[in-house]
Amino acid sequence: MSNSLNRRNWIKSSALMAGGLAFLSGTVGKLSAMPAKVKAVAPFKRVTDQTAILSAPPGPMKARLLANENPFGPSAAAKKALTDAIDTGYQYPFQQLGDLVKKICDYEGVTRDNVLCDSGSTPLLLAAAMYYSKGGKEIITGDPSYDDLPSHAQLFEGKWVKVPLTADYKLDLDAMEAKITDNTGLVYICNPNNPTATVLDTEKLKAFCERVSKKVTVFIDEAYIDYMPDVKAATMIGCVKAGNNVIVARTFSKLYGFAGLRLGYIIAQPDTVDKLSIYTPGAFNISATTIAAAIAGYREEDFLKDALAKTLASKEYLYSVLKAEGYEYIPSSTNFVMFPLKMDGKQFVQEMMKRGVGIRNWKFNGKDWCRVSIGRMDEMQAFAEAFKQLS
Ligand SMILES: Cc1ncc(COP(=O)(O)O)c(C=O)c1O
């Protein structure tokens, strides 16, 4: 089994204690040893609230543009592998996970000790939230940015330090660095940033990672990095390979079109992987069918290129609609676009939903903003039709 994880390593990579059901009791035991300040599960509830509107929309949904999914995926090869894997669905996918991890390691030039897989990146963000907030530590983030990790950290012992974005809606690295204290547990960088779709200068971010990671762990959430024209040039995985105290999170939920299939991973130093492994069952969360689909779809360049090209075409169309209606927008490096509204954000969401179009709103810099995910062309046309009635 040189090319795949043996069972022992698989269990280790899943953060499980050796020996059968010790898995559950061990994990639960460790979790119950966690700080006892968990007050609620508000972020999960929030997701439920968001999906509630979809489970009971006021009318037929014409465009689902609220969760930054990729409607062009998963690829045909991934779908076939997924259905083929059903027959062996009674087996734990030990070997298959090993094969997937090997693919990731070979492509990225890391070793399996650097990788921790899970059912999406969400459980890994949660693991980091729990670990790095211990003892009342501060989590530094941009504002607005993806709030899953810091909002969970707050439910444990963490303190959320929010740093406003720069005038061009990018994360303000200098201001974030200036906020680091002896009590900082983690700096969380979402690059490209959700919800503003802005991306940082690669060299500046690299220098930041090298410098700041000497003081504190830097978490780079690269959920949308696959939308960059040169992913290898933009990723901070090189900082991990250079030995820095940096964690890079990746997900199959976006360009791969696996949001409902659930697969993500982090690449980090082996001791970081070991520490975070305590806070999640890791690979035991992932289904055999999803792993099979991911093996078939990983770095399937033709599919990825095609999905990216379709996304860009839909995005150009959206830009033209916004311009024609006299709206400004933040130029986007991702599969979503943020623009300031001329009416109340909540009301706009409701009115668009009544017209079968799901989008999301934000409030920051004293303005109401809309975030539109990029969908198929017919979805963007449905957006345009509804938007013109309200703009
Ligand atoms: C920046 C960012 N990170 C992480 C996630 C979580 O993705 P998943 O758990 O599907 O991998 C999302 C989802 O939208 C996201 O926008």
The ligand as an ORCA input file, in Angstrom:
! r2SCAN-3c Opt
* xyz 0 1
  C     -14.499     31.681      2.025
  C     -15.197     30.414      2.289
  N     -14.576     29.481      3.014
  C     -15.159     28.312      3.287
  C     -16.414     28.027      2.828
  C     -17.036     26.717      3.219
  O     -17.133     25.882      2.155
  P     -17.305     24.312      2.260
  O     -17.565     23.916      3.664
  O     -18.443     23.993      1.365
  O     -15.988     23.765      1.784
  C     -17.107     28.956      2.058
  C     -18.465     28.684      1.558
  O     -19.119     29.449      0.922
  C     -16.474     30.187      1.786
  O     -17.081     31.150      1.075
*
